[in-house]
Amino acid sequence: MFLLKKLLAALILPPAGPVLMALFGLWLMRARSRRWQHGGLWLATLSLIGLLVLSLPVVGTALMAPLEPYPPITPAQLQRVQAIVILGGGTYSQAPEYGGDTVGSASLERLRYGARLARESSLPLLVTGGAPFGGRPEGELMGESMEHDFGVKVRWVEAASRDTVENASLSGPLLKAAGITRIALVSHGWHLPRAVPLFEKQGLEVTPAPTAFSTRSASPIAALLPGGLGQSRQALNEYLGQLYNRLKDMI
């Protein structure tokens, strides 16, 4: 199921989704029926225009805005929790300058903020992330990076999870075994609306601790130049993830 979800998402989300739709439209243009030919032309044209629109930074920022409802955690909120949980965000596989696998850029952003919160509060840390596509588990890499790069030790390492659902289901027992019921959950702002309910289902009281917010471009011109497809893709992926979790809860 995990690999099937990843495959379907890769085929639906841009750039593959719009490109496949455009190719299908071009194939329909070969039909003998004029109606099918016109339909294929419209499908190909709208798919390519849609891909271009999604690549505009202003569109990516607009798609991200509803996914970032949580404000930064306050010192008062941090004082009320018992531990900090940092979610993995991907690895940098076979990094030549590091001599092997290490944390990816998204994970590094989360680790940096988690380390800051840990130094401010002296709270214990849990990092979570496995190796769904092989290589070293992300949790282990996060623990090493936290200690070597930020000088903060990690108390718990969860290294078997493949996605956010398993981040929660496998981290929950580790925390409860230590008497932890109130956590600050560190991840990107756009990821937390999906992650928070999953950890709450484990019986934890969750205080969101978002980082790496999607901010507007300083230049209005830059916001209208194609180059923001990654942000739009990430936003659409989160919307799909939220929809999937809701449908799964209904079944």
N, C-alpha and C positions, 0 to 999 in steps of 0.2 A: 504493500500500500504506500509506503514512504516513497519508493522510487517511482511509482505510478503518479503520485501527486507532483513530484518534481518534473516528470516528463510532460504531464498535461500543462503545468504552469509555464514551462519553457515554450510550448507550442502555442499557447494562448496569448502570453504577454508579448509586448514589443521587444525587439523588432520582429521576431519570428511570426507572431500572429498576424499583423498587418501585411507582412510580405507574403505569407501563405495565402491570405485572402486576395491579394492583388494577383498572384499567380493563378489562383482559381478563376478570377475574373477574366484574365487573359485566355485561359483555356475555354471558358464559356463563349468567348468571342469567335471561336472557330466553329460554333454551331451553325446549322443552316437557317435556323429561325432568326429573323430580325429581332424579335423580342428578346431572345436569349443573348444575342450579340450586344444589344443596347444594355441589357442588364449586366453583362460581363464587363462592358466598358465602364459603367457607373461604379460597379463594385471595385474594379482595379483603381479607378481614379480616387474614389473616396478613401480607400485603404491607404494609398500613398499620401494623400493629403492628411489623413489622420496621423500617420507616422511622422510627418513633418511637424504637425501641430504639437504632438506629444514631445517632440525634441526641443521645444521652446522652454527655456528656464522659467518663464512666467507661468506657464501651464503646469510644470512640475511643482512649483511652489504652491500654486492654487490647489492642486490635488493633495499635497501634503498637509495643508492647513487644518482640515478636519481631523487628521490623524494625530495631532499634537495638542490634546486638550489639557494635559497636565503641566502646571508651571514648575519651575525648579523647586527642589526640596528646600525647606527652610531649616535653620539651625534648631528651632523648637521641635519640628517634626523629627529631625534626626535624633534628638535626645530621647524620643519616645520609643525608638525601635531597639531591637536586641542584636541585630546582625545585618550585614550588607550582602546582597546577592547580586552578582554581576553575570549577565547573560552573554554567552559567546556570540560573535558576529561574523565568524568565518576565519579561515586560515590563509597564510601565505605559504603555499606548498613548495618544498625544495628550494628555499631561498638561498641563492649562491653565497650572498654576503654573510649569512648566518650559519651556513653549513648544514642546512636542513630545514624542516618545517618550523614555522614560527607563527605568531598571531598576525591576522590580517589587519587592514587599516580600520575597519569598523570595530573589531574587538579592541584594538589599541585605544580608540577614542573612549570606549566604555571603561577600559582599565584605568586610563588616566583620571577620569572623573571619580571612579570608585576608590582609587588610591587617595585622592584628595579628601573624600568623605571619611575614609578610614583614618587618615592622619588627624582630621578635625575632631573625630569622635572616639577614637581608640576602639571601635567596634570590630568584632571578628568578621572575616570575609569568607564567602563561599563563591567559587567560580564554577560554571557549569557549561559543558559542551563536549560532545563526543567526536567520533571520526566516521561519519556516515559514508564517506567516499574513500576511506582508506587513509593511511598515514597515521601520524601521532594524534591522539585525542586532543581536542582543543582545550579541554579543561586543564590538562597537564601543561600545555604551552602557555596558557593564561597564568597559571600559578608561577611558572618560571619567569615570565615577563614581569609579573607584579613584584617579585622579589628582586630580580636582577636590575630591572629598568627603573623601578619606583621605590625600591627599598622597603616594601611592605610585605609581610608574610601572610599567606593564606591559610586559614584553618581547615576548610573543607574543599575537596576537589571532587566534583561529579564529572566523570569522564566517559559515560556510556550513552548519553542521550543523543538523539539524531535530529530533533526539532524542538520547538518551543514547548509543545505538549509534554514531551519527555523531560525537558529541562525542569518543568514543574513537578511532574510525577516522581522523578528520581531524586530531586533536591529536597522535596518535602519531608520524607522520612529521615534524611540526614539531619535536618534542622530540628525536627520534633524529638529525635533521640537525644539531642543536647538541650532540650527544654526551650527551644526557640519557637516563638509563635508570632512575633512581630518583626517584620523585615522591611528594609529599604531596597527596592528593586531597581537596579541600574541597567538601563538600555537606552537605545535611541528613542527620542520622543515619539516617533511614528510607530515604534514597535510595542510600546507599553499598553495601548488599548487592547491589544490581543493577548499580551503576556500577563497582565495583572489578574484578569478573571481566572486564568489557568492556575495561578499560584493560590488564589483565594479558594479555589475548589479543594486545595490540599489542607484547608483549615487554617491558613495563615492570614494574619492581618497585614495587608500590603500597603506601604507608602511608596508611591511612584517617585523615582529619582531620575528624571529624564536628562539626557545630554545630547549634544550635537543636533541642535534644532535646525530646521530648514529656514534659513534667513533669506531675505530678498537681496537681489543683486544691488550693489552700490550704484551701478550704471543702468539707467532705463534702456539704453541701447543694447547692452549686454544681455538684458533679460529677454530681448526679442530676437536674439541670434541663436540659431539651432545649435544645440550642444548639451541640452539637459535631459536627454532621453533616459539616462540612468535613474534620475530622480523620479520621473514619471513611472518608469517600470517598477521601482521600489514601492511607490504609492499604490499602484494597481495590484501588486503582489500582496500588499497588506489587506486591501479590500477583499481580495479573493480568499485570503486566509481567514478573515473574520467571517465571511459568508460560509466557508467550509465548516468552521467550528459551530456556527449557529445551526446549520443543517444537521450536523452530527449530533448535536444536543437534542434536536427534535425527533430524531429517529429512535 
